[in-house]
């Protein structure tokens, strides 16, 4: 009987001391409180957020929808933090344990705040456009906005980590000061990284190019896929991906074809030398009239230069220069305009009874390169067959006379 009482007393003692000196009943109560907050969290996700989504869909802009979707997870996590805090308040933990729980709660609160800010950066990135608009610009492009979004996110993460470390009594200032010497050593080894970072910033600030632009540098030609902190990725036209350090793109000449206002057509049309002046004038007038009246070409003098003139007397042709610009900058549309123009030029030349020239060469022969031809038949054979008869005409003389007539006179080949 005494053993049973002692065992029961032992059970009561364990129940009372429980965990960290708190009886098990209070611990179970704290756990129950935490579970209640988890249930409220689920209710909040299915009911409250659904109501908020319905309200945001009625607005004209999409910013509130994106912002609510981004903050969904942090808002749900608020109930976890609140449940943990309420559970630690229900049970009277010892002072040392309570201090640890307080630090955990403060760290969770700081984590939730900076997590919310991190998630809200992307939906609120449109504010970058308005901020830049205050300085007279039209707004940032998507690539510039994406770059600064990454910078802001990195800053939020760094500040959030520092805030949490401060809650656990880490002297962040002293740590950063101690890392100063190490940072100097690292900086010498990371010169290229730092140079590429500032080169990337200069690309954004000067608006040299952006994602989707067609560029050409001494190293690569293609479409820009992404601009990062250190490198820029360019997709070549053969679909190969090229990664170039930002420093090279900021220091070299970069041609941005996507910024063209018009596309140029510059041809030299060669006609034969036998073309008359009237034919040349007819061809020039026909081409000029077509270019100036067709809507595919930019003919306003303030926007583009259009010239159709007889340009030069070339080695094998009389050249007509065609210099004009199309309104479209699309490569495929430009090729279609060029094809139509080429067919029209062919028709104009044919209507003028002129012909296109091609490279040719005239050869003038003063003398034959093989020497004097031998007489045929030979004089000896003639003397042997007809010793008593003198021929009326010498075959040698005839052959000799035939040489200059065929080779001595000027002939064009």
Buried (B, 14 or more C-beta within 10 A) or exposed (E): EEEEEEEEEEEEEEEEEBEBEBBEEBBEBBEEBBEBBEEBBEEBBEEEBEEBBEEBEEEEEEBBBBBBBBBBEBBBBBBBBBBBBBBBBBBEBEEEBBEBBBBBBBBBBBBBBBBBBBBBBBBBBBEBBEEBEEEEEEEBBEBBBBBBBEEBBEEBBEEBBBBBBBBEEEEEEEEEEEEEEEEEEEEEEEEEEEBBBEBBBBBBEEBBBBBEBBBBBEEBBBBBBBBBBBBBBBBEEEEEEBEBBBBBBBEEEBEBBEEBEBBEBEBEBBBBEEBEEEBBEBBBEBBBEBBEEBEBBBBEEEEBEBEBEBBEEBEBBBBBBBBBBBBBBEEEBBEBBBEEBEEBBEEBBEEBEBBBBEEEEEEEBEEEEEEEBEBEEEEEEBEEEEEEEEEEEBBBEEBBEEBEEEBEEEEEE
